[in-house]
Amino acid sequence: MSGFPYDLCDEVLNAGPACEGDAAGLFTGPDSFEPEPDHEREAREEKAKAVCRVCPARAACLAYALAVSPEAGIWAGLTIDELREVAF
């Protein structure tokens, strides 16, 4: 694997990520202008993590997320806080 985010992104896309299409909203939640109650966020995140558990792109997604340090979303089955714990 290359260390360049563009190459890592290509690896994710080439692996056939399960988050493409209709499931994409699970990973990001509502836009920043819509409040999301904690119980709804937790339920959405659990659904997203279930998609990640069977995703063929999970390893590539984790490498990409660790390289770019996203500020929101579910990446490779991890919330941003969980991803930060893995990074340190």
C-alpha positions, 0 to 999 in steps of 0.5 A: 500500500502506498502512503498517499491518500489518493492511492489509498482512496483508489484502493478503497474504491477498487475493493468494492466498498459496501457503503456505496449507494443507498447505505451511504447515509448510515455513515454520515448521518443528517447534515450539520443543520439537523440535530440527531438525538443520541439514540438515533445516532447510536442506532444509525452507527450500529447499522453502519458498523454492521455493513462494515463488518462484511465489507471487502474494503474494510482494511483499505478503508481503515488505512485511508481513514488513518491517513486522512484523519476524517472529522466525521462519519463511520470508517472501517467500522469505527466512529471518529472517536474510536478511530482516534484511539486506534491512531494513537 
